[in-house]
Amino acid sequence: MACVVSMFQVGGIVGSLFAPCCNTKLGRRGSLLVGGALLTMAALLQFFCRMANSVEMLLLGRLVGGMAAALVYTTQPMYLVELAPAELSGSVGVFTCIGITGGVVVGQLCSFDFLLGTRKHWHYALAGYVLLVIIGLTPLLWFPESPSYLMSKGNKEKTRAILVRLRKSEQRADTELAEIEAASAVAVEKSSLAAVIRNSKLTMPLIIVCSFHLVQQMSGINAIWYYSVSIFTDAGFTLKVASWLNFAEGVLNFFVALFGPWMMASFNRRIMMMLSCLLSSIFLVLLSVGLELMKSYQEVSYGCILFLSLYIVAFNFALGPMPFFIGSELLEASPRPAAMALGSLTNWSSNFLLGMVFPLLQAGIGPFSFIPCSLICVYGFLLTCRYLPETRNRDPKDVAPLLEKGLKSKIK
């Protein structure tokens, strides 16, 4: 079972490495269509593995699914931000997070025995997401390509036509076209992974993008989902009731994520990220202390449920959505695909690492295993406070120069 779970994460790591090439060669829209095709292939492999009685087919399906998911996670936020006008870039960027939290709820619901969580129907649960893929990605056949990508390929006329279609105003389309053309003219550097990593002017944006993904995963959000059922059972609830309470936490996670577009449009990125990291750290510490005290005082378990819920709310202020789109607001079009892919690589690698390390922490320090996660959140707070420039309602060409001096960069 551990191998089946980890194979998806390994696929995500591999897929992140191929994402820049796909985005450069196929475009944003083309990469998403390829991701959808791979997800469909993975679903079919996982569905028929039971009939073929083939573990190898199951593992291959998980690997391909992870690669496809990494490609989609890397491309979708970038595509949405590049299609949207500047004032809505953050609002549309959080829809990736909304989709993920919604997927968690659907997965939790399907895991109940009265649906697909049985030995007889598990392969339907693994492959059922293909319906959501078809519903979500079929409209891409009629969606336009990213204007920034088309301009990077020298297709000015088509870029203008798409901007007119998107903005419903020729005057605004011409204004944005001039801005995209100017940005494309100065973005002459190579955009491969190796070239982006070697470019000293991009060091700090890359640190921020990768660190945000690191903090998101190492803050322990996935460990919370595994631990919450035991918290509820230790509080005196039956396993059945605990499972429903865990589902309720998933619904809370999704519900708070729905406020993401409003929050990103209404509040500055810096304050939201600092608040999210700081509150997440505090609630993780309180949860750890509560879990320890719960061994002697069962009444404390209700406080643990409260702290867990508050952590989920705080996480969704910014730690949940912001890592997926901050790269699109910090970097110009040329290095953006490589930077987003490096962020995705960090995300999947951190997810894999946490899955390996957290059980060891639980065995060693028990309830205090969330303390290291809390310290990671403190790192996110300090990094944001010291280096993240405000990107809300600002063009990447105005933000990028602020980070060119690496660790000597100053906030403006």
N, C-alpha and C positions, 0 to 999 in steps of 0.2 A: 504493500500500500504506500509506504514512504517513497518507493521508487516511482510509482505512478504519479504521486503528487509533485515530487521534485522534477520530474521530466517536463512538466509544463513550465516551470521556472527556468530550466535549462534552455528550453525552446525560446523563452522570452529573451534570454541573454544573447542567444545566437541571432534572433530576429532583429535585435537592436543594432547589431553590427552591419546588417544588410540594409537597414532603413535609409541611411543617407544616399546610397547608390540608387535605390528605388525612387526616392523623392527627386533626385537629380535627373534621372533618365526618363522616368514615367510621369513625373509631375505629382502633385498632391492628390488629385482626383484619381489618376491611374493607380497610384499606390494603394489608395483605399479600396479600389475595385479588386486589385490583386489580393489584398488582405481578406476581403470578403470571400473570394474564391478559395483561398487557403483554409479559411474557417469552415467553409462548407465541406471541403475535402476532409478536414480533421473530424468534423461531426460524423460523416459517413464511416470513417475508419473506426471511430469509437462505438458507433451503433452496431456495425456488423462484426466487431471483435467477439461479441458473445456468441453469435451464431457460428462463427468460424472457430470458436474456442481458442483464440490466439491472443496470448499476452503481448506478443511482439506487435500485433496490429494496434492494440490498445496503447502501448507505449509510443508508437509512431504517431498515432492520432494526437496524443498529448503533446508530443514534440512539435508537430506541425501547427497545432492550435496555439502553442506558446509563441512560435515565430510569427504567426499571423496577428496575434493580439499585440505583440510588441510593435509591429509595423503600423497597426491601426492607432495604438496609443501615441506613437511618435508623430504620426501624420495628422490625425484628426484635429488636435488643438491648433496646430500650425495652420491648417487649411481654414478653419473657422476664423481665426484671428486675421488672416490675410484677406478673407472675403469681407469681413466686417469693416465699417468705418471706424476711425480711430477712437471715437467716444464710446464705442460698444465693444472694443477689443477684449477687455476683461470680462464683460458680461457673457459673451459667447464662449470665452475660453473655459468657463467653469462647467460647460455642458458635458465635457468628458467625465468629470467627477460625478455629475448627476447620473450619467449612464452607468458608471461603475457601482454607485450605491444602490441604484435601482436593480442592477443585476444581482447584487448581494441579497436583496429582499426576495427576488424571484427564486434564486438558488436555495435560500432558507425555506421558502414555501414548498418548493418541489421536494425537499428532503424529508418532509413529513411522511409518515407511513401511509396516510390515506391518499397520498398522491403517488410519488415515484420513489420514495425512500425505502424500497424493499429489494430483496435479493432478486425478485422476478423482474423488476422494472428499472434497475439502476442504469442500464444502458440507454434507456429513453431519457433519463435525467442528464446523462453526459452529452447526448447528441441533440437534445431539444432546443438548445440555443440557436440552432440553424434557422429556426423560424424567425427569431429576432434579427438575425443577420440579414435575411432576405427582406424583411420589412424595413430595416434601417438603411441598407445599402442600395437597394434597387433604385430609389429616387436619384442616386448619383448619376445614373445614365442620362438624366436631364439637367444635372447641375453643371455650372461652368467651372472651368479650371481657375486656379488661383491667378489673379492679375500679376502678382509679384513674380510668380514662376514664369508666366508667359513673357513678361518684360525681360527677365534674365536670359530668355532664349531669343531675344531680339524681335519678338512679334508685337510690334507697337499697335498696329491697327486692330488686331484681335483683342489686345488688352483694353483699348479704348471702348470697343463694342461691349465687352463684358462689364466694364465700369458703368457705362450708360445703362445697361440692363439692370445692374445692381442698385445704382443710386437714383435712377429715374430722373436724372438731371444732367444735361450735357455740360453745363457750366461746372458743376461739382466734379463730374467725371474728368474733365480737362484739367482741373486743379490737382486731383489725385494722380492723374496720369503724369503730370509734370514732376510731382514729388517722387513717384515710383521710378520714373526715368532718371532723375537726378541721383537717387540712391543706387540704382543699378549701374550708373556710369562710374561711380567711385568704388563700387564693390568689385574690384578687378582681381582680388586675391583668389587663390585656389580654395575650394570648399570641401576637399576630401577630409576624412577624419584626421589623418596624419598632419595635413597642412593646418587645419584649425587648431589642433593641439600645440603645434609648434609656434603658432602666431602669438607672440607675447602680449599683444594688445587685447587678445581674447581670453587671457588667463583668468581674470577676475569674473567675467560673465560665465565662463565655464565652471568656475568654482561655485558660484552662486547657484547655477542651474543644477549641477550634480549634488551639491549639498542639500538643496531643498528636497530633491528626490530621496536622498539618504535619510534626512530627518523624517520625511513622511513615512517611510517604511520602518525605520528603526525606532520610531516613537512607540511602536508596539500595537498599532491598530489591528493588525491581523491576529496577533497573539490575544488581544482582547476578545475576539470572536470565539476563540477556542476556550478561553478561560471563563467567559461569562456564565456558561451553563453550570459550571462547578460552583461559581459564586452563588447562583440562585439555589442550587440544591443544598449547599451548606447553610443557606438562610432558612432552610426547613421546607422548601417547596419540593414537590415530587418531580421526577425527571420529566414527566409530560408537561407540567406547568412551567418548569424551568425552560423547556424548549420553546414554549410559547412566549415567555418573557424575553428570551434571546431573540426571537423573531420581532418582538416589540422594539428591542434596541435597534435592530436592523431598520425597522420602519422609521424610528427616530432619526437614525443616520441619514436616511433618504429624505425625510421631511426637512431637516435642517439644510441639507445640500440644495434643496429647491430654492432656498433663499440666497444662494450663491450669486446669481446674476444681479439681484438687487444690491447685495452687499458690495460686490466688486464695482458696481456703477456709482455707489453712494459714498464709499470710504476709500481712503488712500491705501495703497498696497502695503507700505511700510508699517503703518499702525496695525493693520489687520494681521500681518504675519507676526509681528512682535507679540501682539495680544494672544494670538492662537498658540504660539510656542510657549509663552509664559504660563498661560492658564492650563495648557496641557501638562506641562511639567508639574505644576502645583497639584492638579487632580490625580496625577499618577503617583505622586508621593503620598497623598492622602489615601489613595486606594491601597497602596502597599502597606501603610501603617494599619489601615482598617482590616486588611486580610490577616495580618499578624494578630491583632487584638481579637479577631473573630474566633480564634482558637479557644479563647477563654470566655468571651462574652458574645453569645450568639446574636444579641440585639444589634451589635455593631454591623452585622451583615447588611442591614437595611441602609446604613450609611454608605457601605461599599457599593450598593446598587446605585445610590445617588451619585457618588463620585464617578462611577463608571459612565453614567448617563451624561454628567457634566463634561467629562473628558471627550465623549463623542461630539457634543455640541461645540466645545472649544476647538477640536480637531477640524471641524468643518468650517470654521471661520476663515481659514487660509491654508493650513497644512494639507487639507484634502485637495482643494482645487488648484491652488496657485502653482505648485511645481509643474503642472501640465502645460501652462501657458506662459510662464514668466520668461522663458527663453525667447518667445516670439516678441516680447516687449523690450528685451534687452539687446537683441542682436538684429542686424540687418539681414536682408534676404539671402545673401550669398553663404555666410557661415551657419545660417539658421538650421538647416536640416541636420548637419553634423552635430551641432550643439544639442539639438533636441534628442538625437539618437544617443549621445553620450549620457544625457539625463535619463533616458529610458533604460540604458544599460545599467546605470547606477541603481535605478529603481528595482529592476529585476534581480540584480546581484544582491542588493540589500535585503530584498524579500527572501531570497534563498538563504542568505547568511542568518537572518533572524530565525528562520525555520530550523536551522541547524543548531544555533546557539541557545535559543530560549529554553528548550527542554533541559539543557545542561544547567542553565541558570536556575531553573525551577528546582532541579535536584540538589543544587548546591546551596542556594540562599532562599529557596521557597518563595513566600509572598513578596520578598524584597527584590525579586527578579525584574520588577518594573522600574526600579531605581536607575539602572543604566539607561533605560529608555527616557526617563525624565532628564537625565544629564544630556542626552542627545538633543532634546528639545531646548535646553539652555544654550547649547551651541548654535542652534538655529536662531534663537533670539539675539545672541551676541553678533552673529554674522549679519543679520538683517540690520541691526542697530548701527553697525560700523560701516557696512559697505553697500547695502542695497539703496540705489537712488530711487526716488519716486518715479514710477513709470505710468501712472494713471493719466490718461489724456495727453500723453507725450509720444512723439514719433521716435522709433528706434534710432534714427540718425542723430537725434538730439541727445539720446541717453547713452549711446555707445561710447562717445568720447570721454564721458565721465569715468569710465572704467578702464581706460587704456593704460594707466600707470600701475596696474596690478594691485599689490598690497598697499601701495602708496596712494591709491585712488581716494578721492574725497567726495562725500555726499553733497549733492546740490539739488 
